[in-house]
Amino acid sequence: MTHATSYVTSTVRGGFDLNGNNNMKRAKESGVWRHFTLDTPTSLTATCNICKTNVARGGGSTARYNTTNLIRHLQNYHAKEHAEFLTLTLQSKKQAGDDKTKQLTVVDALQRREKFPANSMKATKITEKVLEFIVLDAQPISVVEDGGFRRLLEYLEPRYNLPSRKYFSETALPELYKKACGHISEELKDVSAMSFTTDIWSSDVCPMSLLSLTVHWLDRSFAPHSAMLQAKNFHGSHNSDSISTAIKEMLGQWHIPLNKVHVILRDNASNMKKAMDNMRVRSLGCFAHTLQLVINEGLLSQRSVNDAIASSRQIVGHFKHSPLAYSQLHDLQLQMQMQPKRLQQDIKTRWNSTYLMIESLLEQKRVLCAYVADHDLPTTLTANQWALLEKAAAVLAPFEELTRKVSSSTSSTADVIPSVTVLKRILATEDGADAGIKTMKKTILQAINKRFSAVEDDPLYTLSTLLDPRYKDRCFTSADSVKCAKDALAKELEEEDPGSSTVGRETTEPPEKSPWVETEAPPHKSSFMKELDQILEECKGPGATSSSSPAVELHRFFTEKTITASDCPYQYWRVNKDRLPHLAAIATKYLCAPCTSVDSEGLFSAVSNIVDEKRNRLTAERAEMLVFMRKNMPFLLK
């Protein structure tokens, strides 16, 4: 009986066909075989497991065997088992979708070959995805006419009829643009204070200039958001009057009154600064751009360092312009078991590129020395110049780290004063290894003192620093600056709630139950972060107080210890906004301001990828729509 069971399993599950061969598998298992057993795969009869009766399999030959007699046997003699068989069969048909196994009718087959109607849900969804592909990947709209792309869609969905280029350009894209504008307007409707960045970009491939405007804000849960509002076609002279008029028009189109404009971040050009003054809105220069001006002053001040950098440019340029030289350098890298890497050329307008060039040369120093032994270079670096480059890189490293930090989407004007304080302390530290670069360090320090002399007097910087729980009043360089900043914050509190000086409220929440958690400091820290932690450690205040009211929120906030520099200030205010409601309201305004115009810079990098030599006839309006959708598509994809 054991052998018979194995025959049934192989027959039913497809191990053998009815002749005992393993070249044909049964598509399905009939539920009737739960109640019958075969002695051999070719047996003429099957034995009933209930009454042990041998029942003929019918058909007369193995090719015609069936289960009709077996089912009738259950029906006539075993009603309970027959009912179970019917139930099992019905369930099996539902699971397998028995209707799908039926042969299609001629009408169904013809319908499956017909194209989707243009307004059908399926066709509409595919068209939306094609437009998303064009926008997110900065593809030209003409991609819908490319043969390879059309063949791909034809293969994936033969019934889909791809609309024309004109449809995407004149219908689909404007509709999506309008939808995104409505979504962003809805997001901004209840925002009380917003910050902006602006910049001007001119194309190298066509006579097009764009004036950008991006917006930044914090929502009610203190989550930071940013969006592009416009990249307006900017005709004529780029004077202050034209700029201020254009920005006012853009704000008007988005129904944003000037009293909601907290600050506008701009470059350091005089026309931009004057335009903001004409609008009577507060503005700040780009912090990262000012840092690069400081670095350039320092590099130019030390002749020996400047000469070493000039020689470095020639060496890197040699390998950039000679495929043979690069190939030989690549072979040497492999021979010396080093990771093949290209040398990085510095670009005058690209932040930190000089530092990155020096770093790439120092990393490949051994390979370059081996290259010089067998090949010529336009110039070589002496041992003294290599040493100068190493020292210069050490001085520039904190600037590179800081530029990356303040260029992130979570940075704010609160980062400026602590950053300047840290840089001053690093540069003021004298070291015996500074021989050869002392003039450079001294010039950089003087440039920082000159260009950032007023940061501790500007409320846009001081108040945001005070309201950042990582810094508070710990990073100011003078007691007078702290006092003035706190007075300004107290005045802001009174304007926020005129009755705050007389209304009180007690809380029983003990200080040890502060609702934020300090995270462990990372094990490896740069010189910049070590210096910042030391400043915060030196200025630690006393523990928290248990009293709380609108009038004493300032006292409570400043007597609590700061969170670590690696913690998120937005998370702190998200947790503590109900505990410190008046300060939280002000923090919403001051911590929404970025300290750089990176958003506009990045915006124009995207425009450069859209308006290129192959698409130099693209209109400014169409280019604006494409870059607008690329920047703001995440709002629609939530």
PyMOL commands that set and color helices and strands:
alter all, ss='L'
color gray80, all
select helices_A, chain A and resi 2-13+31-34+62-64+68-77+79-96+98-101+106-113+121-136+141-145+147-156+165-188+240-253+258-260+270-279+287-301+303-321+323-335+353-363+365-374+383-406+413-428+432-434+438-451+455-457+459-467+479-496+511-513+527-538+550-559+569-576+581-590+598-610+613-615+620-636
alter helices_A, ss='H'
color red, helices_A
select strands_A, chain A and resi 36-37+45-48+54-56+194-202+209-218+224-233+261-266+283-285
alter strands_A, ss='S'
color yellow, strands_A
deselect
rebuild
show_as cartoon
